[in-house]
Amino acid sequence: MNLGTWWTDHDEAVIAAVIALLVAFVIARIVDKALSRRAERLTQGVLRGHVSRETETRIRFVRRFVYAVILLLGLVVALSQFDGVNRIAASLLASGVVAAAIIGFAARQTLANFVAGVMLAVTQPLRVGDWVKVEDHYGVVEDVRLHYTVLRTAGEQRLLIPNEKLASSVLQNDTLVVDTVGLEVAVWIPPGADATRAAEVLAEEGDVSVAETVPEGVRLAVGGGDVPPPDRAPREAELRARCHARLREAGLLEGFAGPERS
């Protein structure tokens, strides 16, 4: 088929399709901007404690969902301007089972992430602003999108985690109920050392308990109160250093290198 002839025969349909796409894009941008401004106000509200994290998370998810739906509707309207598309659609409907199987297999991962994103937005196991741990990654939830969640670590790195992975793996949320986390550090003493005396020496640092006894040594768990999640790592490092200094001063760490770790 000659492209020039086809364009002449379908010029009105092409123009209508382009207009439909442009209108859909403009509407999507306007709605997205409006919802984005609303989300910014909600974010400020979260920081002041006036709006829940659940509300902000849902607003962000709805904003992107509406944007995608508007663009999809625009694409459908644009394609409907061509007569050939209707015949193709009828043919696909006639073989709907095969088409659905092919499309479903090709888009399985995308659809799985999208469905998981909807589930996360509804059930709220994590929200924007929560401090969570996924496998070995720990950080604050910066955004929950249609197909993935953005996690910002303490080192200002951004991790993009597929929503399906979040929905199917073990998730530790330190701020799901409260906005602080408890400090706890592990301190080792020699196997022959007096654990009772060591606990007395560390009593001023917090609650002390014997957590583990192995041939290589005794592990003491020391809890030092509650802190905001961003302060957890440096405060635990300070607590661990103070505990070691006290034990060393009391002569409980002489000649002890600690248990070997593989």
N, C-alpha and C positions, 0 to 999 in steps of 0.2 A: 504494500500500500504506500502511495506517495504521501510523504509527511505534509507537504504543502496542501494537497487536496484534502487530506483528513482535517487539517487545521481550519480550512475554509468551510468545510461541512459542519464543523463542531465549534466554530468560533464563539457563538453565544454560550454554549455549554462550558467552554473553557473559561470565559470571562466570569460567568456565574459561579463556577467552582473556585476561582481565585478570590472573588469577592467573599464567598462563604468562609474560606480559610482565613482571610484577613479580618473579617468581622469576628470570627471565633477567637482569633489570637488577641484582638483588641479587648474583647469582653473578658477573656481569661486574664489578661494583664491588669485590667481595671479591678476585677474581683480580687485578684491576688494581692494587689497593692492595698486595697481596703482591708482585707483580712490580715495582711502583714502589719499594717499600722495598729490594728487591733491586737495582734500578737505582741508587738513591742510594748504597748500599754500594759498588757497582761504580764509581760516579763518584768516591767518595773514594779507592778503590783506584787509579783512573787517576791522580789527583793525586799519590799516593804512589809511583806507578810499579809497582804490583803487578798490575794488571789491564790488558790491552790495550784500546786504543780500539775495535778490531774487536768485541770481546765486548760492550762497553757499547752500541755502536750496534745490534748484533743484538738485544740484550735489549730495547731501547726499541722497536724495530720489532715484535718478537714480542708485546710487551705490548699494543700497539694492535691488532695483527692478531687476537689472541685475544679482546680486548674486542668487536671488531666481529663476529666469528664467533658469539660467545655471544648477542649481541643479535639477530643474523640468525636463529639457530636458535629463539630465543624467539618471534620474529615468525612464523616458519613454523608452530610449534606452536600459536600463538594462532589463526592463520587456519585451521588444520586442524580447529578445533572447529566450524566452520560447514559444513553440508552443501552450501550453494550454492557454496562455494569449490572443492570437489571437482569440481563440474560445470564451473565456469569453467576450472579447471586442465585438465580433459579437453579442453575446447574449444580452449584455447591449444595443447595438445600436438598436436591435430589439425591446427592451422595453425602448427606450430612454426617453420617456415622464415620465414614472414612476421613472426611475433612476435620471433624472434631478430634479424632484420634491423632491425626498428624499434628494439628495445631497444639493440642494438649501436650503431646510428647515434646514438641520443640520448645514450648514455653513453660514447661513444668517448673523449672527453677524460678523463673520470674513470677509465675502465679503463686508459687509456694511462699516466696518472700512477701508478696503483696498480701496474701491471706494472713500470714503471720503478723504483718504490720497492722492489719485491721484488728487482729486479736490483741496485740500489745496495746493499741490505742484504747480498746474497750476494757480489758481486764486490768491494765495499769500495773504490771509487776515492776516497771521502772518508769520514771517520769523525767522530764527535762529538769536538770538541777540535782538529780539523785547521784550519789556516789556508789558505784557498783563495781563488782569484780566478775569478769567473764573469763574463765580459764585462768591464765596468768596475767591478764590485763586488768588494771585498776584505774579508775578515773571517774570523771563527772559526765553525765549524759548531757551533751550539748544540743542534740537535735534527734527527733524520731521522724524519719521520712518514710515514703511509701514502701521502699524495698530494703533500706538499711538504716542503721542507727549510728550516729556520730558520737564517739567517746573521746573526750579530751583527757589525756593523762597529766600527771603532775609535771612532766617535762614539756608540756604544751604541744605534744604530738596528737594528731587526730587519727583515730582508728575507725574505719568504716566496717561495721559488723553486720552481715546479712541478718535480716529479721528472722528468717527461718532458724538460724543458728541460736539466736537469743531465745526463741520460743521452745527449742528442743534441748537446751543445755542447762546445767545447773547455774543459777544466777544468784550472786550474793549482793543484796541491796542493803547498804549500811544506813541509809536514811529513809527507808520506807515508812517507819513509824516515828522515829525521832531524828533530829538534825545533828546529833553528836554520836561519836563512836568511842568505845572504851579502849584505853591503852592497855596493852599486855605484851610483855617481852619475856623471852626465855633466857635464863642465866644458868650456866653450868658450873658445878663445883666438883672437885675430885671425888671418886667413889668412896674414899675413906674419910671424907670431911664430915663434920657434925652438921647435918641438915637443919636441926633445930636451932642451933646457934646462928647458922646462916640466915634463917628466917627472922630471927630476932634482930640481926644486924640490918636487914633490909626492910624491917617493919615500918620505918619512917617514910619509905618510898611508896608504900601502898600495901595492898593485900598480897600475901605471899603464900604459896602452896607448893608442895612437892608434886610435880606433874609427871615425872618419869624417872625410873631408876634402872640403869643399865650397867654392865661391867665397866664401861668407859667413864662413867660419871653419873651425877645426879642433876636432873634438870628442874630448876625452880621457875615457876610462873609468877611474875610480878605484875599486878595490875595497878595502874597509876591514875585512875580517874577518867573522866570524859572530856573529849576535845572535839572541835569541828574537824570534819574529814580532811580538809587541806593541810591541817597541822599535825596529822597523825604520824607521818613518817619522821619529821624532825623531832617531834616530842618523844617518840619511842627511842630514837637514837640517843637523845639526851638522857632518858631514863635508864637505858642499858649502860651508858657510860658511867652514870652515877652509881649504879648497882655494882659494877665491876670495881670501881674505885673503893667503895665501902668494903667489899669482900677482900680486896687486895690489902687494904689497910688493916683489916682484922686478921690477916695471915691465912686466909682460907683458900687462896689460889696459888700458893707457892709451888712452883714446879709443875703446874698444870697447864697443858696446852689445849685442853678441850677435846671432845670426842672427834674422831675422824669421820669426815663426811665424803661419801662417794660422789 
